[in-house]
Amino acid sequence: MSDSENSESRAHPSPQSIDAIGEVVLQVVRDLVSELHPTMVDARLVRLDSDLDRDLALDSLSRAELLLRLDRKFRVQLPEQLIGEADSPNDLVRAILAAGPAMGGTPRISRLDLSGAEEVEEPIEAATLIDTLTTHAQNHGAREHVFLWGGARGPERLTYRDLYHEALAAAGGLIERRISPGDRVAIMLPTSRDFFVAFFAVLFVGAIPVPIYPPFRLSQIEDHLRRQAGILINAESVALITNAEIGVIGELLYGLVRALQHIETIADLSKAPLLQAPLPAKAETLALIQYTSGSTGDPKGVVLSHGNLLANIRAMGSVLKASSADRVVSWLPLYHDMGLIGCWLGALYYGAPVMIMSPLAFLADPARWLWAISDHKATISAAPNFAFEFCLKSIEESRIVGIDLASLRAVMNGAEPVSPITINRFIDKFGPFGFRREMMAPVYGLAENSVGLAFPPLGRGPLIDRVDRQLLDRDGLARPAAVDVDDVAMLVACGQPLPHHEIRVVDDAGRELPERRVGRLQFRGPSATRGYFQNPEKTRALFDGDWLETGDRGYIAGGDVFVTGRIKDLIKRAGRNIYPQELEEAIGAIEGVRRGCVAVFPSLDPHAGTERLIIMAETRVADPVARESLRKTVFETSQTLLDLAPDEIVLAPPHSVPKTSSGKLRRSAARAMFESGLWEPGRSNPRWQLIRVAAAGIGPRLRRGVSNIVTIAYGAYVWSVLILIASWVWPCVVLSPVQSFRHNVLHAGARLFFRLSGIRLNTQYESALVPRNAIIVANHSSYLDAAVLAAVLPGEICFVAKEELAHQFFAGVFLRRLGAVFVRRLDPAEGVKDARAALEAARAGACIVWFPEGTFSRMPGLLEFHVGAFITASELGLPVVPSTIRGTRSVLRSDSWLPRRGEIFVHIGRKIMPSGTDFAAGLHLRDLVRAEILNHCGEPDLAHERALPPT
């Protein structure tokens, strides 16, 4: 049958053709169910009236796969809305009969000709998002901003001027309805032109937008609205902007949300007189309340100002080297921070055109995302890890023949745990289509920091850490595993803190941990929220002084953040820290278990006071013998993977394991359901289990207590050693009339200090002799750095110290007797004179030790070097010896007085001679020396950070 005949038969179907289509649809559904749930659902019982959700357990991704198969089978293009709207195979039959033929073999879009678009500057002086849009609309209003994906019919275009004027029109309607500055206005809209207009209309009247997700299935819209009422109540939303379809049913919200006064559409709002200009706002004005995933029951609305959002956009953009020459493609939901801020508002700020498609369009055919990247010549895109896995599973190579992904510069992989297996497979599969390894950028962020917190260096590609699993679980130590070790955990680096942001790792007592030690991740920076809206209890829990809790555990290595799991999901059992994700994935692969519907969580034993390991897995297996066999397989899987048996296995019916709106597991909710007694499975040997769990809890408690005591005792011991050594080094240096003797005493005392402290010094010299009339330039990470150089550098050395130390009695007298030169850092003119005096001393034969960063911070990384010393060194023709110190930051970090045991490495490089005597030669010398130190320090480049000295 030809395509035209096939189309005609669908337009006027006979009863026989309807029956034939129904049989084919049933067979496709049965095949999919057999693959997904071979032991849960008898495919022979699938009927045309079977419920896709209740009877066949097809979730959104399974429905998406079903639509793809039907598209290919019938050569049609089914609407993506069917993913949420279809309830049974009968609905699919009717949709096939109504559908037109597919347009070709690939989901191509109209190519966008942007070659003539001139580049524009980002509005660096903008203090608000309103300033940003206004600047673009006034200076280049005809520039195309958003392209809304429209499939074969081409995209819908939205210019800066269109967005500005349409937002002013809708803002007039909000003013007419007496929406006041500071009011909260909820936006419940799908990906559409109306969403962009609504967002800025709310900002234009000084109100605060509260995006919430629209209903996925219209048949469940009432239940959806009731769940969203919790957010609307917490936000005290006075208005809800939605579409006509939702607005009719949304009337019930009036009875649920006392503050709600208006439910409006953009069309209705735009009938009012136009607002002449946006109301003024400042950087500190609230611009967004962002409700986190799973917060409908216990709402947590992250409060973000214009300044927070712009700081985050600018920080991410600086790492990505973003500009108006970029092109962005996104299918991420606009009610989610990654889609809203990371993709849309980021593109808006930099003036980069952005192609946006709906999440349903992606789920219906993930090849559309890749074709949009290819046809749009995108340079930037983003997606969570599941999207890359979905592409691997669902895209056939025949569907992407001719695709070209080579234009990409970075694809951010974030919002959920990043799988090293997934990213490697994705790179391998799509490498032949231009996707290079350095394009993949695993990132880390959270709503409490607007969106982004850590990005990898541009073009580095994924960095995977292979660590010893036993040490990670038992001791919280992420030690790289030997090549011949099989029991390893593979963790993906999620990047380094964004410019002007900081991340640290602390233990349960709040003490900062050294590198490769697992603890609580905390952050601070200009993008950070001031707290949760009308939730003082959770706001207090969020802050630890001026640091904020991420809720995650992880470690830092080489400046990169490695996330090991959520704090609330961590299971402490038998002296080990167990992260549930890997076990959940392994159990989900067992035949009879619903993949992605397994929750592993701890449950407190009320008698023993220790945690038990609980596995909740969804299954449709009903036969008692088969269920017992399945339970045994789950038990053995846990034993094999963790060498640890679960305390209880719950085989639950489908849709029992709670999830968020975005499909993430809600382990805490699963734990609450389990502990509420919803399931009461039989327990074997309860007395033995109780004794075993109680005994297993003794070790962790003792180990935790001993660890704290040992840490404090070691710190006290180190300080005792320091005081003891200082009690004879200080008077010897101060009272001795012989300069060489003073330095010999200092050298011996420093070496003895490290030896008695158990801190090993490893020194590597590239040259046998350290030149005398030279400048030793070193990175600065800790108060210990000077002691380290005093211990490893022979002969007389002269420290360049901050001028504040000269006014301290013990330090000032001590350093003067050693010939130190004090530099006034806060007075540029006098500081240059001080630097020249130090360099003159070097020319006279002294060995000058200089820390050109001027100060140090707790954050790993090499700060920018001050230039004065290098310029003067060039003028005087003195060599500079780059020296790199590693490990002191972990032993004694800034803002901490509790030293920790560790190992310190020192690399003394070859001398570098200046290439001339002018200013340019000084700059060149600085850059050479800094590059050499950066190459050996093992920490990121923080030239973008500005560490101010204390005043």
N, C-alpha and C positions, 0 to 999 in steps of 0.2 A: 504494500500500500504506500502511495506517495505521501509526502508531507501534506500536500493540499487536501488529498482525500482523507488523510488522518484527521486534519483540522476540521473538515466538513462533518465527519462522522461524530466528532465531539460536539459540534454545534447542534446537530440533530440526532442524538443517540437513539438507537433502537433498544428495546428491552434486552435483546441478546447482547448488544455491545456493552450495556451497563453491567450485565451479569459477568461478561468476560473481563471487563476492567476490574470489577469487584474481586474476581478470583485471582487476578494478577496482584492486586493490592494486598490481598490476604496472604499470598505466597511471599511477597516481599516482607510484610510484617512478621510472618512466621519465621522466615530466615533470620531476620534481625534478632527476634526474641530468642531463637535457639542459640545464636552466637553469644548474646549478652547473658542470658539466664538459662543455661542448658538443663539445670536440675531444679529450677524454681518454677518455671512455667511450662506446662505441656503445650507445645506449639499447636497440637491438633485441636486444642480447645479455643484457639483464637478465632473470634467471629467478627463480623462487620460491626456489631454493636458493642464489642469489648471496649472497656474504658482504657485508654492508653496509659493513664496514670495509675488507677486503682488496680486494674486487672493485669496489665502488662508491665508495670513498673518502668515506664519509659520516661526518663528525666529530660531536661531541655537539650542536653548534648545528644542523647539517643534519638530524640525527635528530629533534631537537626540532621543527623545521619540518615534517618528514615526519609526525610524530604529529599536529600541528595540522591538517594537510590531511586526514588520515584521519578525525580527529574530525568535521570538517565534512562530509566526503563521506558517512560512514555514520551521522552523528548519534549518535555514541557518545562516551563519556568513557574513553579509554584510560588505563591507569595510567602515571604518569610513570616508574615503574621500567623501563618498556620502553626508555627512552632508553639505558640501560646494558645491559639484559638481552637485547634482541632481537639476534639474529645474522643473520637473513635475512628476506626478505619472508614466508616461510612462518610464522615466529614472529608476524608482524604479523597474518596471516590468522587464526591460532588465537586471538590476543588479541581480535580484532574479534568472532569468534564467541562468545567468553566474556563480552564486555563488555555492560553494561546501557546503556540509552539515556541520552543526555546530559540533564542536569537543566537544561532551559531553555537560552536562548541566551547567557547570560553566566555567567562563573565567580563567582557571588556567594557570599558567606559569610554566616553568621548575624550579624546586627547585634549589637554588644555594647553593652549598656546600662550605661554607666559614669557616668551623670549623678549618681547618688547618692554616688559615691565621694568622701570628703572628702580635701582636700589634706593632705599630710604634709611634714614638714621633712626635708631630707637629713641624714644623720648626720655633721655637720661635725666631731665629735670622734672619729670612727672612725679608727683607725690601720691597720686591716687590712680585707680583704674579709670576713673572718670576723666582725669587729665590725659591719660594715655589715648583713650578713644577720641576725645575732643581734638587732640593734636593731630592724629592721623586723619580725622574727618576734615579738618580745616586745611591741612597742608597737601593732602593727596586723597581727597574723598572718593575719587573714581577708582582708586586702587581696589582690586578684588581681594577680599579678605577670606570669606568662607565659601567653599564649594560643597553643597550638600549632595551626597551621592544619590544619583537617580537611576542607576543601571543604564540600560541601552538608550534611554531617552535623554541622557546627558544630565549633568549636575545643575542644581539650582544655585544661582550665584548671589552673593551678598557682599556689597562693597562697604567700605567704612562709612561713607556718607549715608547709605541706605540704613545701616544699623543705627547710626546716630539719630537720624530723623524719625525712624520707626519707633525707637525707644522713647524719644521725646513725645511722640503721639500717645503711646501707651502710658507714659508717665503722667500726661494730662488727665487720663482716666483715673489714675491712682489719686491724684490731687483732688479730683472731683468727689472721690469717695472718702476724702478726709484721711488719707494715709499720711502719717506724720513722720518726720525724721526719727529714727530709732525704732520704729515699728518693725515687726518681723512679718515678712510676706513669704509664704511657702510657694514653691514652684514645683508642680507635679506634671511634667510634660515629657513626652518622648523626644528623641533626637529630631529636632525640627527647627525651622526658622523662628518659630514662636519662642523657643527656649532662649535663644540669644537676645531677642528683643526684650523678653520678660526680665532677664537678669539685669540688663542695663537700665531698664525702666525703673526697677526697684531702687537701684543705686542712684539714679538721677533725682529721686525725690527724697534721698537721705535715709531711706528705709534699708533693712538688712535682708538680703535674699537667703532663703532656707531651701535649697534643692532637696527634694525627696523623690524616691524612685517611683515611676508610674507602674500600674498593675501589669504583670506579665500575661495573665490570662483574664480576659474580660468576664468569663464565667465565674471568676472568683473575686470580682472587683469589690463586692461589699465586704468580704473578709479582709481584703487588702486595705481598704480604707479604715476599717476598725483598728487594724494593727498600726497604721500610720498615725492614728489619733494620738498615740502616746507621744510622738515627736511634736505634733502640733500643740498639744497641751503644754509640754515642757517649754517650747519656744514662745508660747502665748501668741501664736500667729493670728493677726487680725484679718488676713486675707489669704486666699489660695488661688493661684493662677493655674488653670488647667485647660483642657480642651472641651469641646461641647459634649463629647461622648462620656467623659468621666464626670463632667459637671452636673449632669442630670442626676446621677446616682449619688454624687457627692453631697447632695442636700442633707443626707443623714448625719453628716459631720457637724451640722449646726447644734444637734443635740448632744454631741460628744465633746465638742471643744467650745468652752464657754466664751473664750475671747474672739472666736471666729465670727466676723461680720459680713464678709463678702466672699463669694466663689465666682471668679470671673475668667473670661477668655481674653486673649489679646485683641480679638476682633471687637469685642464689646468695649474694652478699655480705650481703643483707638478712636471711638466715636466722639470722645470729649474734645474740647479745645486743646490745641497743642501747647505743651509746656515750652516756654520761650528759650530757656537755658537750664542746664542741670543746676540743682542746688549745690552750694559750695560744700566741700568736704576737705578734711585734712588727712595726713598720713596715719594718724592714730584713730581715725574714725573707723568703726566696725564696717567691714565690707562683706562678711560671709559668716554664717554659722553652719558648720559642716558636721553633720551627724555621722558617727562612725558606724561601720557595718555591725549588724546585729543589735542595734541600739533601740529598736522599737519598744522592747519591753522595759528597759532601764536606760532611758535616753542619755547620751553623752554628746552634747553639741559643742564642738570645738569652735571657740571664738577667735576670729582672725580679722585683723585690721588691713586697710589698704597697704600700709607699710610692710606688714608681714608678707602679704602676697607678692608685692613687687620685689622685696628682698629675696624671696625664694626664686622667683622667675629670673631675676638678674644673676643670682648665684648659679643656677642650673645653666643659664645661657652662657655664662663665662666659661664653664667647663666644656660645653658643647661647641663653643665658638659660634654661637647662633647669630644670625643676621637676617635681613630681609631677603637675601639671596636663597635662603633655605625654603624648602617645601615640606610640609608636614602632612602625614596621613594618619587618621585615627578612627577607630570604630568603638573606642571606649565610651561607656555611659557618661553623660554630662552631669549626672548627679554624683559621680565619683571623683575624688580629688585628682586622680591621675588623668582622667579625661578632661575635667573642667579646667584645672589650673595648669597641669603639665603640658597638655596639648593645645587646648583652645586659647586660654588666656596668655600662655607663653607665646603662641604664634601671633596673637593680637599685639602684644607688646613690641615684638621685633619686626612687625610688618611683614611677616612671612605668610604667604597663602597657605591655607589649610584645607585639605579634603577630609570631610567628616561623613562617615556612614553610621548607620544605626547598629547597635549590637546584634539585633536580629538579622540584619543583612549579612553580618559576619558568620553568625551561627548557621544560617541557612546555606552558606557556601563560603568557607574560609578562603577559597582561591580568590574571591573578590578583593580581599585585603592585599594580597600580593600583586594582583593585576593593577589595583589602584596605585600601589607604590611604583610599579613599572611605568604605567601610563602617565602618572603625575610627575615622574622623575623625582620622587620624594627623597629627601636627605635625612629626615628624622621621622621615627615612628616609635610606638611603645605598646606593650601588651604584657599581661601576666603570664606566668609560665604555662598555664593550661592551654593558652592560645597556640603556643608553639607546638605543644603535644597534639592539639586538635588538628593543626595543619599537617603534621606527620601522618596522622591516622586517616584523615579524610580527603586529602588532595592527591589525586592520581596525576602522574606526570603528563598524561595525555591532555590534561586540562590546563597545563601551564606551558605548553610548547610555545616558544617565542618570548617568554617572559624575561625581563632583564632587571635584576635587583642591584646592579652595580652602582646606581646613583646614591645609595644609602651611605650615610656617614656613621649613624648610630641608631640602633634599635634598643630602647631601654626595656629590660626584662625585670619587672618588679611587682609589688602589691601582694605577693605571696611567695612562699619558699621557692628558690630557684633550683631546679634539678640539673646536676652536671650531666646526667645521661641524656636528658631532653635537649640541652643546648648542643651537645656534641652530635647527636643524631640530626638535629635541625641543620647544623652547619654542613654535615656530610651530604644530606639529601639535597639541599638547595644551593650548595656550592657550585654545581654546574650551571646554575642560573644567575651567577654573579654575586651570590652572597658570600662574603669573606668573613673569616673568623673575627677580625678586628671590629666588625660592625656590631657584634653582640655585646651589649653593655649591661651586665647584671647590676642593679641599683637597689638602694634601700631608702625607704622613706616612711612617713606616717602622717596622718591628718593633723596631729598635734604640732607638726613643723610645716604646716601648709600642705606640702606633698613630698618634696625631695629632701634628703638629709645627707646621703653619701652617693657619689658617682665615681666610677673608675676613670683614670686618665683616658682622654679621647684616643681611640685607635689601639688600645692595649689588647683588647679581647679578653675573654673569660680567664680568670686565674683560679685554679682549683687546688685546694689544700687537701692533701692526703695524710690524715692524722691517725694515730693509734687509738682505736675505739675504746680499749680497756682503760687507758689513762684518761681519755676524755670523759667517760661515764663515771669512773671511780673517783678520780682526783680533780676533774675539771681542768686538766692540762692538755692543751692542743699541741702535742709534740708531733712533728713530722714523722711518719712511719717509715721504717726501713723498707727497701725494695722487696725483700723477701717476706715481709709481714702481710698476711692475708686479711686479718681482722682489722679493717680500716674503715673509717668514716670519710666520705668525700664531701667537702664543704666548699661552696662557691664564694669567692670574695665579692662583696657587694659595694666595693669602692671606698673612697676616702672622703672625709667630711667636706662638704661644699665650702667654698670660700667664706670666711668669717663665721663659720659654724664649728662647733667642737663636739666630739664624742668621747666618752670615757667609760671604763668598765670598773665597777665597784663590787665588793663582796657583800654578804648579808649584813655586815656591820657598817657599811658605807665607806669602807676604806678602798682607795683606788688600787687596782690590781696591775701588775706588770704585764708585758706582752705575753700572749698565748695562754693566759689564765682566763677561764670562763667565769663570767659574773653578769651582773645586771648592766645593761647598756643604758647610759644616760646621755643627754645632749643639752646644748644651749646655743643660742644664736638669734639673729634678728628676725628669723622666720617663725620663731616659736610662739605658740598661743599664750595668752594670759590666763587661760583656764577654760573650764566647761561652763556653758550658759546655765545659770540658776542651779548649779550643782556644787555647792561649796565643799561637800564631803569628798567628792571625787577630785575636785581641784586641789584640795590639800594633799590627797594621796599622790597626785601627779607631780608635785614639786618636792625636791630635796634641796633646800636652799635656793640657789639660782639655777640649779640643774633640774631637768625634767626627766621623768621616767618614760622609757619607750615601751615598757611591758615585755621586752625581749631579753633573752640571754644570748651572750656571744663573747667573742674575744677580738682583740686587735693584733695583727701581725704585719709588720712592715708598713704601718699606717693604714692598712685595709681593714674593714669591718667584716667579720664573719659571724653570721647569725646562726645560733644553734637551735633556737626554738622560743616559744612564748613562755614567760615565767609561769603563768597560771596553768600551762599544760605540762610543766616539768614534773616528772614522777621520780621521787626519791625512794629507792627500795634497795635493800641489801647493800647499803653503802654506795649505791651507784645513782648517777643522774641519768634518767632515761628520757629521750626525746621521742615523742610518739609518731612523728611523721613517717619514718622509714618502716616501722612495724605496721602501720596502717596500710601503707602501699603494698607491702608483702602479703598481708592478709587479704586485701582487696583483689589480689590476683588469683586467689584460690577459687576453684570451680565451686559454684554454689553460693558464693558471697558476692553481694552487689558492690562492684568497684566504685570507690569514692564514697562509700556509705559505711565506713568503719571508723569508730572513735575509740582511741586508747586514752585512758585517763586514770588519775589516782583517786582513791577513795579512802578516807580516813577510817581506820578501824576504831570504833568507839571504846573498845576494851583495852587494846594494846597501845593506842595513841600513835600508831605508825601508819604509813601509807600502803595501800594494797594496789596491785596492778590489775585493772579491769579492762577487758576488751569487749566492746559492743559492736556486733557485726550484723548488718541486715541480710536476711535470707528469706526465700520463699519455700525452702525445703521443709516439708511437713512430716514426712515419714520418720518415725522415732529412730529407726536404725540408721537412716541416712543422716539425721541430725547428729547422732552420736559420733558417726564417722567424721562429719564435718567439724565437730567440736575437737576431736582428736587431731585433725589436720591443723587447725588453728593453734592448738597447744604445741604441736611439734614445730610449727613455723616460728613461734615465739622462742622456743628452746634453741632452735638452730641459729636464729638471727642474733639473739641477745644472750644466749646461754642462761636464760632466766624463764621460769615458768610463770604464766599469769595466775593470779589468785582466783579470778573468776572470769568465765566467758559467757556473755549474754548473746544468744542468737535471737535477734529481734525481727519483727515483721518489717516489710518495706515502709519507708518514710517515717521510721521511728527516730533515727539519728538526726537531731536538730541541726539546721544549717542557717547561715545568714542569707540575705537577699542575693548576694553575689556568689552563693554556692560554697562558702567556706564552712568547715565544720565548727560547730559550737560545742566544744568539749566540756566547757563548764556547765552548759545546759544539760548535756548528756549525763554528766555526773550528778546533777541535781535530780534528774529523772530516775537515775539508778538508786540514789540514796533515799528517794521518796517512797521506795517499795513498789514502784510500778511493775517491776518484774521481780518475781521471787523464784528463780531457778533453784533446783536442788543442789545442795552443797554436800560434797563428800568429805568425810573426816574433819568436821568443824573444829574439834578440840586440837587436832594436830595442826590445822591451818592457823589457829589462834596462837599456838606456841611458836610456830615457825615465823609468823609475821612479827610477833613480839621480839623474838630473838634477833631477827634481821634488823630491827630498828635500833638495837643497842649500839651496833657498830657505827652507823652514821652519826648518832648523837655524840658518842665519845670522840669520834674523829673530828667533828666540827668544833667541839669544845677544846680539844687538844690543839687543833690547828690555830685557833684564836690565841690560846695561851702561848704557843710557840712563837707566833708572829710578834706578839707584844714583848715576850721575853727576849727575842733576838734583837728587836729594836732597842730595848733598854741596854742590852749587852753592848751593842755597837756604840751607843752614846757613852757608855762607861769607858770603853776602850778609847774613844776620842778624847774624853776629858782627861784620862790618865796620860795619854801621849802628849796632849796639849800642855799639861802641867809642867813638863820639862822642855818641850820644844819652844814654847813661847818665851820663857825667860832666857833660854840659850840664844835665841835669835835676837831678842831685845838687848841683852847685856853684852853679847860678844862684840869686841872691836874689830874682828876679822870678817870681812865680807864673805870670803870663800867658806869659812867655817859655818856661818849662818845658813848658807845654801846646802851644805852637806848635812847639817842637822835636819833641815826641812825635807830633804830627799829621803833620808833614813827614816824619819818619823812617818812620812806618807806611806812608804813601802811597808813599814811595820803595821800601820793602821789597817791596810788592806789585807795583810797576811793574817793578823789576829781576828779580823772581822769575817774571815772565810770568803772574802770577795776576790775571785781570781782575776788577775790582770794578764791579758794576752796582748802583746805588743808586736807589731810588724813594722820593720824599718825598710823602706825602699832604698835608702842610702846608709852606708855604714856609719857615716858621721853627720851629725846635725851641725850645720854651719853656725858659727858664733855670731857674727854680725848679720843677723837675719831676723825676720819676723815669723814667729810660729803662729799661724792662724788656725783656729779650731772652732768647730761647731759647739754650741752651748745648749745643754739639755738639763743640767742639774747643778746644784751647789757643789756636787762632788767633782765636777770637771777640773777645777783648779788643782784639787788634791791629786787627781789622776795624772795630770801633766807634771806635777811636782815629783811624782813617784817614778815616772818613766823617762823624763828628760834629764840627762846628766848635766853637771856643771851649774853655772850661775844663770838663772833665768830672772827676767824682770816682767812682772804682770802689769798689764794695763787694766785698771780697775775703775769702777764707777765712782764718781766724786763723793757720793753719799757715804762710802765706807771710810773716807778720810776723817769724818767727824765722829766715828765710833772709837772708843778708847782702845779696846783690845785689838780689833781688826786694823784700825788706822795706824797705831804704833807698830804693830807687827809687819804690815805691808811696807811701811816707810823704811824699816830696817832692812827689808829685802830689796829696796830700790824700786818699788812700784811707782808707776806714774798714774795719777788720778785724772780722769777725763770728765769734764762737765757736759753731760749728755743733753741737758735742757737749755743750754746756751750755745747755739751753733758757732758763733764767732770765737768764744773762749774755748769751745771744744776743738776747733781747728788748731788753736795755739797749743793745747794740751797734746794733741796727736803729733804735732810737729816736734814737741819736746821729747816725746817718747821715741820718735824715729831718729832724732839726733842722738839719743842715748844708744840706739841700735848701731848707728854708724860709728859710735865710739867703741864698739866691741861687745855690748850687752846683747843677750838673746831675749828678744821681746816676745811675750806670749799675749796674744790678742784674741778676743772673742768678738768678731765684727757684727754678730747679730745684736749685740748691745744688751740683750736680756734673753730670757728663755721662758717658755710656757709649758704647761702640762700637756699640751696637745702634740703628738708626734709630728715631726716635720722640720725642715730647714727653713728658717725665716730669711728674709732679704738681708743682705750685708750692707752695713753702712760703708760709704765710699771713701771717707776721709783718709784712713790709714793707707789705702791702696794708691791714692793720688800722691800722698806725701812720699810713699815708698818709691813711686816712679820718679818723682823729682830728685830723690837722693840716690837712686840707682841701687836700692837694697833688694835682695832676694826675699821671696816669701815661700815658706814651707807649709803646705796644706796638711793639717792633722785632723783626723776624724776619730771621734769618740762614740762608741756604741755601747748601750747597756746602762748608762748612768741614769737615764730617765726612769727605767724600771726599778732600779735599786732605790733611788730617792727622787721622787717626782715633785714638781713644783706644787706648792700649796699643801705639802705633806711633810711631816717631820718623823715619819715612821719608816726607817730604812728596811729593805727586804734583801734577802740573800739573792745573789745573782752573779753573772759573769760579765766582765767589761772588756771590750776589744778596743785597741788603739792602733790606728794606722798612720804612720809618719811618712808622708810622701816625699818625692824629690822636690828640690827647690825650683821655683819658677821665677825667672828674671823678667822684669818689666821690659816691654818692647820700645819704650821711649820715655820721655820726661813730661809730656803734656797731659792734659785732662783726659783725652781719649785713651791714652796708654794706661792711665789709672783705671778707667772703666773696664778696659780689656783685661787688665790684670785681675780685677775683682771677679769678672765673669769666669776666667780660667780657673781661679782658685775655688770659687764656689761650685763650679761644675765638677771638679775633682772631689771635693768633700761630699757633694750630693751623690756621686757615684758610689761612695763607700759607706755612707751612713745608714743605708737601708730604710730610710724614712721618706715620706712624700715631700714634694717641693711646695713650700708654703710661702712663696714669694708674694702671693696675693694677700697674705695676712699682715696686719700691722699690730705688732705687740708694743704697746706703749709702756715706757718705764714709769715706775711709781713717782708720784709728785710729792 
